[in-house]
Amino acid sequence: MDYLRPLDIMFVRNENYASGQMFDSVKLGISRAAELCGRILITPADVPLIEQAAFKQVMECPGALVRPVCGGRPGHPVRADSRLVPEICAYRGGGGLKGAMERLGVPITELEVEDPGIYLDADTPQDYMSLRYWNDYSQIQKQSPKMIHFRISIGMTS
């Protein structure tokens, strides 16, 4: 990942990822980011088709907690003010980040966006194939390079 160094991207690795939950990794990342930023965007790596406009809208939307919604379905990226990080990280209940956000007692601003990419994820090889089809189709429809693209490799072992 040396090619990403010029982009000033910080990586935080959860050495115990195999024995923990995804929310444990989120906590590690946002704890480190809170030391450096006033606002934090949180999105899983398996939600790769979010348009740049959605990121921009979420960043510019007022509110301490912002969650994009498309057609009534919530998605990513979620934005949280850094001052909320200690409370998010202290959360021990169920539901991961969503559960922590709902327990904060801070209003969650739901921002309507026109981007189904906010909720399209790749949890299975079938999901991955659907994402590839959706991405190809949407690119043909838009004919513009407005999307942030991640390269995903999935291998199957028996």
N, C-alpha and C positions, 0 to 999 in steps of 0.2 A: 504494500500500500504506500510505498514511498512516493508514487506519482501523485498522491493527494496532499503531500506536505505543503506544496506552494499555495494550496487553497485555504490554509489556516484552519484545518479540520482537526478536532480533538477526538481521540478514540479513548474510551474507557472500557476495559475488559473485565467481565465478571468471571473470575477464575473458578467460581463454584456454580457456573450456569447449569451443569448437568444435574445437580442435586437441588436446585432451587426452582423458583417460578419466574416467569417473564417479568413480573412486577419487581422482583429483586434486582434484576438488571436495570430496570427503569430507575429505581431508587439510586443505584450507584451513579448512573449517568446524570440524573438531574441534580444530585448532591454536588457533583463536580462542576456542572454547568452553572449552578446557582452562585458559585464563588466568582464567576466571571461575567455573568449576564443579568440583566434585569427581567428579561422574559425568556422563556424556554419553550421551544417547539418539541413535541414528543410524537413520534410516529414509528410503528414497527417497520423493520426492513422488508417484510413481506407484503407491504402495501406500496408497490413501486410506481403506480400510474397517476399519482396526484399531479394535477396541473400547477404550473408556476403561479397562475392567478389565484388559486385556492390558498397557497402558502402566503401570498401577499395579502389577501383579504383577511386571513386569520391574524397575521401580524399587525395589521392596521386597525382591527376591530377593537373598540374599547371593552374593558372588562378584565377582571383578574383571572378568570378562567373562560376560555373560548373553545368551543367545539363546533366544527363545521357539520352541516346537515345538508343532504341532497335528497329531495323527494321524501322527506320525513325520516330518512335513515341517517343516524349519526356516523361520523367517521373520524379520520385523522387528516392533518396533524392537530393535536390538542395543544393549546398554548396556556401556560401557567406563569403567573408572576413569580419571580424568585422568592419573594417573601413567604409564599405558601409551601415551599419545599420542605421545611422541617415538619410541618403537619402532615404533608403527603407521605413523607418517609416514616413517620411514626405510626401510620395506619397499619393495623394488624388484622383487619377483618377480611371478608371475602370480596370477590369481584375485582381484585387488582386495582389498576389505576381508576377505573370507573367507580368502583366502590369507595376509594379514597376521595375522589372528587365530590361525590354525593354526600359524604360525611363531613366535609369541611365547613359547611354552613355558609359558603360563599356562593352567590348566584352563578350559575353556569350560563354564559351567553351562547345561545345556539345561533350560529351564523349560517343562513341559507346560501349555498353555493351551487353553481351549475356544473358539477363535476362528480360523476359517479365513481371516479377513481379514488375518492376519499374512503370508500368502503370495500373496494375490490382487493381481496388478498389472495395469497397463494399458500394455502395450508397443505394442499395435496397436489400430486402430479396433474390431476384433472383440473384443479384450480389454475395451475400454471398454464395449461393449454388454453383454458378459457381466457386468461389474461392476455396471452399472446394474440388470440383471435380478436379480443376486444380492442387491444392496442392497435393492431393492424387496421381494423375497421375504422376506429376513431381517427387514425392518422390520415386515412384516405378521405374521410369526411372533412377534416379540418385543413389539410394541406398546409400545415404550419408547424414549426418546431417549438411549440409552447409547452412541451412536457419535459419533466425531469425523468430521465431514464436510468434504471439500474439494471445491470446484467445479473440475471439469476441463473444459477446452475443447480439442478436437482439431479441426484443420482439415486438409483435404486440398488439395493443389495439384498441378497437372499440369505 
